[in-house]
Amino acid sequence: MKLRNRIHLYTSVLFIGLLILIHTAIYFAFSQMILKSELEQTTLEAERIMEALGQTEDSVPAADLLRAYVPINGMIRVVNPDGSQLTTVTAAEQENLFDQPFVFQQSEQREIVEYDGIPYSYVSVPVIWTNGEIVNLQITESLEPVADNLQVLRIVLIVVTVIATIPVLLSAGLLSNLLTKPISSMIETMREIRKSGHFKRIHLPEKSQNELYLLGETFNEMMDLLEKNYAKQEQFVSNASHELKTPLTIIESYASLLKRRGKKQPELFDESVDAIHSEAIRMKDLIQQLLLLAKHDEQWHVEMTQIPLTEFAEAAVRSFREGYKREVVIEADEEVIVKADKPKLKQLLFILLDNARKYSEAPIQVKIGTKQKKAVIEVIDRGMGIPASELPKVFDRFYRVDRARKRGGYGLGLSLAKELAEVMGAEVRIESTEGIGTNAQIWLPLQNSH
């Protein structure tokens, strides 16, 4: 069953059920109140008759006295202790009550009884008869007018229930359409996206804070994000294929050359093997960096610890010096404690040191200090620098300044550095002057900062 039909059905059943329950409660409460009132009225009549009997002289026949008090639609009966009938007086239209069974009752009785489908109020009280004997005074009074009124009330409530069902069904239908319209719109939009391959949005009415508007707004935001990520993915695949094409072409060319002339020219063999080996290493490095950028869930598992920054930087620089045989100078004013992920901070620092190594032959300078209530690691080189117009693009994947292409690299280092910094709550900034050098900075929150 569709959600719209289910909402329509459940809402209609709930409202109609509540309506029937309320009307049923009204009917039973009203009927009990009316019947109780009639029963109390009959009891009062019995008390008046008892009082009259106590004040009447023996000269007045009991039957005549009872006839003066008989209800216009009922019967008065006096029953002896032995169960025999002493006297009975009925209204003209209630002579059928003569045939109703009766018994002597020791205590007062009050109840609603039914004869031939007609309700009667019945009251039986013990009373002292004129001869001093205790007898039962039994009054039976027809409640046929009350029954007729209750029947009219039943019909009215049933009609009201049926009439009220119509707007309930209509409102339930409108409610189900209102609730499911954004969902249906999303389904239709997603089908169009799947069919056409183009990202589309849901048309939203006037801005509102209700959940249905927020649902549509969230869907459109998700489409914006998907479209943006899809465009990035296409660009990433295009750039990756472009970057991989060059080493593959070189490997293919040297392999073909080896196949044709490698056996005859040993010097060509060595040259080709060196070139293939070099390009294979470049491809391996490129693929590793691509995997780091792609595997966020695995790569960006962060464990923040306290790190003495000067001690950390000296150990990292020492490894870098040994690996690349480059001179790196460290300057630190004071020991600074930061909270960061140590392996990722080391990887981030190595990326900046490696860039400084590639684009400068002069000694690399590393400065450690604090600025604007944050810890700062500066990696300074005296290389070619970056033009001011290129600085906003240096963190884009695969982007390389034209003059830097001949230095190698893939344009992934700074992009990876930026993402490493973000997951630790840090920031990477680049300051550069063309022809003078570059200052790459890592800004970290201090341990005692909030």
C-alpha positions in Angstrom: 0.0 0.0 0.0 1.3 3.4 -0.9 2.3 5.8 1.9 -0.4 8.3 0.9 -3.2 5.7 1.0 -1.9 4.4 4.3 -1.9 7.8 5.9 -5.4 8.5 4.4 -6.7 5.1 5.8 -5.1 5.4 9.2 -6.1 9.0 9.7 -9.7 8.4 8.6 -10.1 5.3 10.8 -8.6 7.1 13.8 -10.9 10.2 13.4 -14.0 8.2 12.6 -13.2 5.8 15.5 -12.8 8.7 17.9 -16.1 10.2 16.6 -18.0 7.0 17.2 -16.4 6.6 20.6 -17.4 10.1 21.7 -20.9 9.8 20.4 -21.4 6.4 22.0 -20.1 7.8 25.3 -22.5 10.8 25.0 -25.4 8.5 24.3 -24.8 6.1 27.2 -24.0 8.9 29.7 -27.2 10.8 28.7 -29.4 7.6 28.7 -28.1 6.6 32.2 -28.7 10.1 33.5 -32.3 10.1 32.2 -33.1 6.6 33.4 -31.7 7.4 36.8 -33.7 10.6 37.0 -36.9 8.7 36.1 -36.1 6.0 38.7 -35.7 8.7 41.4 -39.0 10.3 40.4 -40.8 6.9 40.8 -39.1 6.5 44.2 -40.5 10.0 45.3 -44.0 8.9 44.2 -43.7 5.8 46.3 -42.6 7.9 49.3 -45.7 10.2 48.8 -48.0 7.2 48.7 -46.5 5.8 51.9 -47.0 9.2 53.6 -50.6 9.4 52.4 -51.3 5.8 53.6 -50.0 6.8 57.1 -52.4 9.8 57.3 -55.5 8.1 55.8 -58.4 7.0 58.0 -59.7 3.5 57.9 -63.0 4.7 56.3 -61.2 5.4 53.0 -60.8 2.3 50.9 -57.1 1.6 50.0 -58.0 0.9 46.4 -59.5 4.4 46.0 -56.5 6.0 47.7 -54.1 4.2 45.4 -56.2 5.1 42.3 -55.6 8.8 43.2 -51.8 8.2 43.1 -51.5 5.8 40.2 -49.1 7.1 37.5 -50.9 8.0 34.2 -48.7 5.4 32.4 -48.1 2.9 35.1 -49.4 0.6 37.9 -49.5 0.3 41.7 -49.6 -3.1 43.3 -49.8 -4.1 46.9 -48.4 -7.6 47.7 -49.0 -9.6 50.9 -46.2 -11.3 52.7 -47.4 -14.7 51.5 -46.9 -13.5 47.9 -50.6 -13.0 47.1 -51.9 -9.8 45.5 -53.8 -7.5 47.9 -54.8 -4.9 45.4 -53.7 -3.6 42.0 -54.5 -0.3 40.3 -53.3 0.5 36.7 -53.7 3.3 34.3 -56.1 2.8 31.4 -53.4 2.1 28.9 -51.3 -0.2 31.1 -53.7 -3.0 31.8 -51.2 -5.4 30.3 -49.1 -5.0 33.5 -51.7 -7.1 35.4 -50.2 -10.3 33.8 -46.6 -9.5 34.9 -45.2 -11.8 37.6 -44.6 -10.4 41.1 -43.1 -11.5 44.4 -43.0 -10.2 48.0 -39.6 -8.5 48.7 -38.2 -7.9 52.2 -36.3 -4.7 51.4 -36.5 -1.7 49.1 -35.8 -2.4 45.4 -35.2 0.0 42.6 -34.4 -1.0 39.0 -35.3 -0.6 35.3 -37.2 -3.5 33.9 -38.4 -4.3 30.5 -41.8 -5.7 29.5 -42.7 -6.4 25.8 -39.6 -4.4 24.7 -40.7 -1.3 26.7 -38.6 -0.1 29.6 -40.3 0.6 33.0 -39.0 2.1 36.3 -39.8 -0.4 39.1 -39.8 0.5 42.8 -40.7 -1.8 45.6 -40.9 -0.6 49.3 -42.1 -2.2 52.4 -45.0 -0.3 54.0 -47.4 -0.8 57.0 -50.9 -1.3 55.6 -54.1 0.0 57.2 -54.6 -3.3 59.1 -51.1 -3.0 60.6 -49.6 -5.7 58.4 -46.3 -5.1 56.5 -46.9 -5.4 52.8 -45.0 -4.5 49.6 -45.9 -1.3 47.7 -44.8 -1.9 44.1 -44.9 1.0 41.6 -44.2 0.3 37.9 -44.1 3.3 35.5 -43.7 3.1 31.8 -40.6 4.9 30.3 -41.8 4.6 26.7 -41.5 8.4 26.0 -38.0 8.3 27.4 -37.2 5.3 25.1 -38.6 7.3 22.2 -36.4 10.3 23.0 -33.4 8.0 23.3 -34.2 6.5 19.9 -34.3 10.0 18.4 -31.0 10.7 20.1 -29.4 7.6 18.6 -30.6 8.5 15.1 -29.3 12.0 15.5 -25.9 10.8 16.6 -25.7 8.3 13.8 -26.6 10.9 11.2 -24.1 13.4 12.7 -21.4 10.6 12.6 -22.1 9.9 9.0 -22.2 13.5 8.0 -19.0 14.2 9.9 -17.3 11.3 8.1 -17.4 13.2 4.9 -15.1 16.2 6.0 -13.0 13.7 7.9 -12.3 11.7 4.7 -11.7 14.9 2.7 -9.3 16.4 5.3 -7.5 13.0 5.7 -7.0 13.0 1.9 -5.7 16.5 1.9 -3.4 15.8 4.8 -2.0 12.7 3.1 -1.4 14.6 -0.1 0.3 17.4 1.8 2.6 15.0 3.7 3.6 12.9 0.6 3.8 15.6 -2.0 7.5 16.5 -1.2 8.3 12.8 -1.1 6.6 12.2 -4.5 8.4 15.2 -5.9 11.8 13.8 -4.7 11.0 10.4 -6.2 10.1 12.0 -9.5 13.1 14.2 -9.4 15.4 11.3 -8.7 13.9 9.3 -11.5 14.5 12.2 -13.9 18.1 12.5 -12.6 18.6 8.7 -13.2 17.1 9.0 -16.7 18.8 12.2 -17.9 22.0 12.0 -15.9 21.6 15.7 -14.9 21.2 16.9 -11.4 17.9 18.6 -10.7 16.3 20.3 -7.7 12.8 20.3 -6.2 10.8 23.5 -6.6 10.2 24.9 -3.1 7.3 27.2 -2.1 7.8 30.3 0.1 10.4 29.8 2.7 9.1 28.1 5.9 10.3 26.4 9.0 8.1 23.4 8.8 9.6 19.9 8.4 8.4 19.4 4.8 10.1 22.5 3.6 13.3 21.6 5.5 13.1 18.1 3.8 13.0 19.6 0.4 15.7 22.2 1.2 17.9 19.4 2.6 17.3 17.4 -0.6 18.3 20.4 -2.8 21.4 20.9 -0.6 22.3 17.2 -1.1 21.9 17.6 -4.8 24.2 20.6 -4.8 26.8 18.6 -2.8 26.5 15.6 -5.1 26.8 17.7 -8.2 29.9 19.4 -6.7 31.4 16.1 -5.7 30.6 14.6 -9.1 32.3 17.5 -10.9 35.3 17.1 -8.6 35.4 13.4 -9.3 35.3 13.9 -13.0 38.1 16.5 -12.7 40.1 14.2 -10.4 39.8 11.3 -12.8 40.7 13.5 -15.7 43.7 14.9 -14.0 44.8 11.5 -12.7 44.6 9.9 -16.1 46.5 12.9 -17.5 49.2 12.6 -15.0 49.5 8.8 -15.4 49.5 9.0 -19.1 53.0 10.7 -19.3 55.0 8.0 -17.3 53.1 5.2 -19.1 53.9 6.7 -22.4 57.6 7.0 -21.5 57.6 3.4 -20.2 55.9 2.2 -23.4 58.4 4.1 -25.6 61.5 2.8 -23.8 60.1 -0.7 -23.8 59.5 -0.6 -27.5 63.0 0.8 -28.0 64.4 -2.0 -25.9 62.5 -4.5 -28.0 63.8 -3.2 -31.2 67.5 -2.3 -30.4 68.2 -3.2 -26.8 70.1 -6.3 -27.5 72.4 -4.6 -30.0 73.2 -1.4 -28.0 74.1 -2.1 -24.3 74.2 1.6 -23.5 70.7 2.0 -24.7 69.6 -0.9 -22.5 71.0 0.8 -19.4 69.4 4.1 -20.3 66.0 2.5 -20.9 66.0 0.5 -17.7 66.9 3.6 -15.7 64.1 5.6 -17.3 61.5 2.8 -16.9 62.6 2.4 -13.2 62.4 6.1 -12.6 59.0 6.4 -14.2 57.7 3.4 -12.3 58.8 5.0 -9.0 57.0 8.2 -10.0 53.9 6.3 -10.8 54.1 4.5 -7.5 54.4 7.8 -5.6 51.6 9.3 -7.5 49.3 6.4 -6.8 50.1 6.4 -3.1 49.2 10.1 -2.9 46.0 9.5 -4.8 45.1 6.7 -2.4 45.7 8.9 0.6 43.4 11.5 -0.8 40.7 9.0 -1.7 40.6 6.9 1.5 39.3 9.5 4.0 37.6 7.1 6.4 40.7 5.0 6.8 43.4 7.7 6.5 41.7 10.4 8.7 41.4 8.4 11.9 42.8 11.0 14.3 44.4 10.5 17.7 45.1 13.8 19.3 48.0 13.9 21.8 50.2 16.6 23.5 53.3 17.3 21.4 56.3 19.4 22.5 56.7 21.2 19.2 60.4 22.0 19.2 61.4 18.5 20.2 59.1 17.1 17.6 60.4 19.3 14.8 64.0 18.6 15.6 63.4 14.8 15.3 61.5 15.2 12.0 64.2 17.5 10.5 66.9 15.1 11.6 65.3 12.3 9.6 64.8 14.7 6.6 68.4 15.7 6.7 69.6 12.1 6.6 67.2 11.1 3.9 67.9 14.0 1.4 71.3 15.2 2.5 70.0 18.8 2.7 70.8 21.5 5.2 67.9 22.5 7.4 68.2 25.1 10.1 65.8 25.2 13.1 65.0 28.3 15.1 62.8 28.1 18.2 62.2 30.9 20.7 60.6 28.7 23.4 59.1 25.2 23.9 55.5 25.2 22.7 53.0 22.4 23.6 50.3 21.7 21.0 47.6 19.0 20.7 47.7 17.2 17.4 47.9 13.8 15.7 51.7 13.2 15.7 52.0 10.9 12.6 49.8 13.3 10.5 51.7 16.4 11.7 54.9 14.7 10.7 53.5 13.9 7.3 52.3 17.4 6.9 55.7 18.9 7.9 57.5 16.5 5.4 55.3 17.7 2.6 56.3 21.3 3.2 60.0 20.4 3.6 59.9 18.3 0.4 58.4 21.2 -1.5 61.1 23.5 -0.1 63.7 20.9 -1.2 62.4 20.7 -4.7 62.2 24.4 -5.5 65.2 25.7 -3.7 68.9 24.8 -3.6 69.7 27.1 -0.5 69.4 25.8 3.1 65.9 25.4 4.4 64.8 27.4 7.4 62.3 26.1 10.0 61.0 28.5 12.6 58.9 27.6 15.6 57.0 30.2 17.7 53.6 31.6 18.6 51.4 34.2 16.8 47.9 35.4 17.6 47.6 32.9 20.5 48.5 29.9 18.2 51.6 27.8 17.6 53.2 28.3 14.2 55.7 26.2 12.3 57.3 28.1 9.3 59.2 26.3 6.5 61.1 28.9 4.6 63.0 28.4 1.3 64.9 30.8 -1.0 63.6 29.4 -4.3 61.8 30.8 -7.3 58.7 31.7 -5.3 55.1 31.7 -6.5 53.4 34.5 -8.5 50.7 36.3 -6.5 48.1 35.3 -9.1 48.8 31.6 -8.6 48.7 31.5 -4.7 44.9 30.9 -4.4 45.2 27.8 -6.6 48.2 26.0 -5.0 45.9 23.9 -2.8 43.9 22.5 -5.8 44.6 18.9 -6.7 47.0 18.5 -9.6 47.6 22.2 -9.8 51.2 23.2 -10.5 52.7 26.5 -11.3 53.9 26.3 -14.9 57.6 27.0 -14.1 57.5 24.3 -11.4 56.5 21.5 -13.7 60.0 20.8 -14.8 60.9 20.2 -11.1 58.6 17.1 -10.9 55.8 16.5 -8.5 52.1 15.9 -9.2 50.3 18.9 -7.7 48.9 16.7 -4.9 51.2 17.6 -1.9 49.7 20.8 -0.8 46.2 19.5 -1.4 47.0 16.6 0.9 48.6 18.9 3.4 45.5 21.1 3.6 43.3 18.1 4.3 45.7 16.7 6.9 45.7 20.1 8.7 41.9 20.4 8.6 41.3 17.0 10.3 43.6 18.1 13.2 41.9 21.5 13.5 45.1 23.2 12.1 45.6 25.5 9.1 48.2 25.7 6.3 49.0 29.1 4.9 51.4 30.0 2.0 53.2 33.3 1.7 55.4 33.8 -1.3 57.2 36.4 -3.3 58.2 35.6 -6.8 62.0 35.4 -7.2 62.6 35.6 -3.4 61.1 32.5 -1.9 58.2 30.9 -0.1 57.1 30.7 3.5 54.8 27.7 4.2 53.2 27.9 7.7 51.4 25.4 9.9 49.0 27.1 12.4 48.2 24.9 15.4 46.0 25.5 18.5 48.0 25.7 21.7 47.4 23.0 24.3 45.9 25.5 26.8 43.8 27.4 24.3 40.0 26.9 24.2 
